């Protein structure tokens, strides 16, 4: 579960860095948003299975 939580942190940090570096690169931001959402869903799944 810690791995999944770290994945969410890492993905969101990459998104934040990209947004600060080049907020007009919508293709890159869209990709990173999707990766962040995927990481969050993986964490949600892991939490649901742990219950």
C-alpha positions as CSV (number, residue, x, y, z in Angstrom):
1,X,0.0,0.0,0.0
2,X,2.9,2.3,0.7
3,X,4.1,1.8,-2.9
4,X,0.7,2.9,-4.2
5,X,0.6,6.0,-2.0
6,X,4.1,6.9,-3.1
7,X,3.0,6.5,-6.7
8,X,0.3,9.1,-6.1
9,X,2.8,11.5,-4.6
10,X,5.3,11.0,-7.4
11,X,2.7,11.4,-10.1
12,X,1.2,14.5,-8.6
13,X,4.7,16.0,-8.1
14,X,5.5,15.5,-11.7
15,X,2.3,17.1,-12.7
16,X,3.0,20.1,-10.5
17,X,6.5,20.5,-11.9
18,X,5.3,20.3,-15.5
19,X,2.5,22.9,-14.8
20,X,5.0,25.3,-13.3
21,X,7.6,24.7,-16.0
22,X,5.3,25.0,-19.0
23,X,1.6,25.6,-18.3
24,X,0.8,25.9,-22.0
25,X,1.9,22.4,-22.9
26,X,-1.6,20.9,-22.6
27,X,-0.6,17.6,-24.2
28,X,2.0,16.9,-21.5
29,X,-0.3,18.1,-18.7
30,X,-3.1,15.9,-20.0
31,X,-0.8,12.9,-20.0
32,X,0.4,13.6,-16.4
33,X,-3.2,14.1,-15.2
34,X,-4.1,10.7,-16.6
35,X,-1.1,9.1,-14.8
36,X,-2.0,10.8,-11.6
37,X,-5.6,9.6,-11.8
38,X,-4.4,6.1,-12.6
39,X,-2.1,6.1,-9.6
40,X,-5.0,7.4,-7.4
41,X,-7.3,4.6,-8.7
42,X,-4.6,2.0,-7.9
43,X,-4.4,3.3,-4.4
44,X,-8.1,3.3,-4.0
45,X,-8.2,-0.3,-5.2
46,X,-5.5,-1.3,-2.7
47,X,-7.3,0.4,0.1
48,X,-10.6,-1.3,-0.8
49,X,-8.9,-4.7,-0.8
50,X,-7.3,-4.1,2.5
51,X,-10.7,-3.5,4.2
